[in-house]
Amino acid sequence: MQNTLGDLNNHLFAQLERLNDEELKGDALQEEITRAKAINDVASRIIANGSLVLQAKKLQDDRMNADVKIPKMLEG
Protein backbone atom coordinates (compact mmCIF):
# COMPACT_ATOMS: atom_id res chain seq x y z
CA MET A 1 0.00 0.00 0.00
CA GLN A 2 1.48 3.37 -1.06
CA ASN A 3 -0.26 6.23 0.70
CA THR A 4 0.71 9.84 0.12
CA LEU A 5 0.33 13.07 2.05
CA GLY A 6 -2.39 13.89 -0.48
CA ASP A 7 -4.26 10.78 0.66
CA LEU A 8 -3.85 11.90 4.27
CA ASN A 9 -5.24 15.30 3.35
CA ASN A 10 -8.27 13.64 1.73
CA HIS A 11 -8.88 11.50 4.84
CA LEU A 12 -8.68 14.54 7.09
CA PHE A 13 -11.19 16.48 5.01
CA ALA A 14 -13.50 13.45 4.87
CA GLN A 15 -13.36 13.28 8.66
CA LEU A 16 -14.14 16.98 8.88
CA GLU A 17 -17.20 16.43 6.68
CA ARG A 18 -18.40 13.59 8.93
CA LEU A 19 -18.00 15.81 12.01
CA ASN A 20 -19.93 18.57 10.24
CA ASP A 21 -22.98 16.32 9.75
CA GLU A 22 -25.68 18.16 11.69
CA GLU A 23 -27.82 15.00 11.87
CA LEU A 24 -25.15 13.24 13.91
CA LYS A 25 -26.22 13.31 17.55
CA GLY A 26 -25.69 11.56 20.87
CA ASP A 27 -23.63 8.38 20.91
CA ALA A 28 -23.02 8.48 17.15
CA LEU A 29 -21.57 11.99 17.46
CA GLN A 30 -19.43 10.93 20.41
CA GLU A 31 -18.11 7.95 18.42
CA GLU A 32 -17.23 10.25 15.52
CA ILE A 33 -15.43 12.65 17.87
CA THR A 34 -13.42 9.75 19.32
CA ARG A 35 -12.59 8.56 15.81
CA ALA A 36 -11.55 12.09 14.81
CA LYS A 37 -9.19 12.30 17.79
CA ALA A 38 -7.59 8.98 16.82
CA ILE A 39 -7.21 10.11 13.20
CA ASN A 40 -5.69 13.38 14.39
CA ASP A 41 -3.13 11.52 16.54
CA VAL A 42 -2.08 9.27 13.65
CA ALA A 43 -2.01 12.18 11.18
CA SER A 44 0.19 14.22 13.55
CA ARG A 45 2.67 11.35 13.77
CA ILE A 46 2.73 10.92 9.99
CA ILE A 47 3.36 14.64 9.50
CA ALA A 48 6.09 14.69 12.16
CA ASN A 49 7.75 11.68 10.53
CA GLY A 50 7.58 13.35 7.12
CA SER A 51 9.16 16.48 8.57
CA LEU A 52 11.98 14.41 10.10
CA VAL A 53 12.63 12.69 6.76
CA LEU A 54 12.73 16.07 5.02
CA GLN A 55 15.19 17.47 7.58
CA ALA A 56 17.42 14.42 7.18
CA LYS A 57 17.32 14.79 3.40
CA LYS A 58 18.30 18.45 3.66
CA LEU A 59 21.26 17.57 5.91
CA GLN A 60 22.26 14.81 3.50
CA ASP A 61 22.12 17.22 0.54
CA ASP A 62 24.27 19.73 2.42
CA ARG A 63 26.91 17.28 3.63
CA MET A 64 29.20 18.04 0.68
CA ASN A 65 29.07 21.78 1.39
CA ALA A 66 32.06 22.70 3.57
CA ASP A 67 30.38 25.97 4.56
CA VAL A 68 27.23 24.36 5.97
CA LYS A 69 26.45 25.11 9.62
CA ILE A 70 25.55 22.02 11.67
CA PRO A 71 22.52 22.58 13.92
CA LYS A 72 23.59 22.84 17.58
CA MET A 73 21.38 19.90 18.51
CA LEU A 74 23.51 17.68 16.21
CA GLU A 75 26.92 18.92 17.30
CA GLY A 76 28.93 16.43 19.25
C-alpha positions as CSV (number, residue, x, y, z in Angstrom):
1,M,0.0,0.0,0.0
2,Q,1.5,3.4,-1.1
3,N,-0.3,6.2,0.7
4,T,0.7,9.8,0.1
5,L,0.3,13.1,2.1
6,G,-2.4,13.9,-0.5
7,D,-4.3,10.8,0.7
8,L,-3.9,11.9,4.3
9,N,-5.2,15.3,3.3
10,N,-8.3,13.6,1.7
11,H,-8.9,11.5,4.8
12,L,-8.7,14.5,7.1
13,F,-11.2,16.5,5.0
14,A,-13.5,13.5,4.9
15,Q,-13.4,13.3,8.7
16,L,-14.1,17.0,8.9
17,E,-17.2,16.4,6.7
18,R,-18.4,13.6,8.9
19,L,-18.0,15.8,12.0
20,N,-19.9,18.6,10.2
21,D,-23.0,16.3,9.7
22,E,-25.7,18.2,11.7
23,E,-27.8,15.0,11.9
24,L,-25.1,13.2,13.9
25,K,-26.2,13.3,17.6
26,G,-25.7,11.6,20.9
27,D,-23.6,8.4,20.9
28,A,-23.0,8.5,17.2
29,L,-21.6,12.0,17.5
30,Q,-19.4,10.9,20.4
31,E,-18.1,7.9,18.4
32,E,-17.2,10.3,15.5
33,I,-15.4,12.7,17.9
34,T,-13.4,9.8,19.3
35,R,-12.6,8.6,15.8
36,A,-11.5,12.1,14.8
37,K,-9.2,12.3,17.8
38,A,-7.6,9.0,16.8
39,I,-7.2,10.1,13.2
40,N,-5.7,13.4,14.4
41,D,-3.1,11.5,16.5
42,V,-2.1,9.3,13.7
43,A,-2.0,12.2,11.2
44,S,0.2,14.2,13.5
45,R,2.7,11.4,13.8
46,I,2.7,10.9,10.0
47,I,3.4,14.6,9.5
48,A,6.1,14.7,12.2
49,N,7.7,11.7,10.5
50,G,7.6,13.4,7.1
51,S,9.2,16.5,8.6
52,L,12.0,14.4,10.1
53,V,12.6,12.7,6.8
54,L,12.7,16.1,5.0
55,Q,15.2,17.5,7.6
56,A,17.4,14.4,7.2
57,K,17.3,14.8,3.4
58,K,18.3,18.5,3.7
59,L,21.3,17.6,5.9
60,Q,22.3,14.8,3.5
61,D,22.1,17.2,0.5
62,D,24.3,19.7,2.4
63,R,26.9,17.3,3.6
64,M,29.2,18.0,0.7
65,N,29.1,21.8,1.4
66,A,32.1,22.7,3.6
67,D,30.4,26.0,4.6
68,V,27.2,24.4,6.0
69,K,26.5,25.1,9.6
70,I,25.6,22.0,11.7
71,P,22.5,22.6,13.9
72,K,23.6,22.8,17.6
73,M,21.4,19.9,18.5
74,L,23.5,17.7,16.2
75,E,26.9,18.9,17.3
76,G,28.9,16.4,19.3
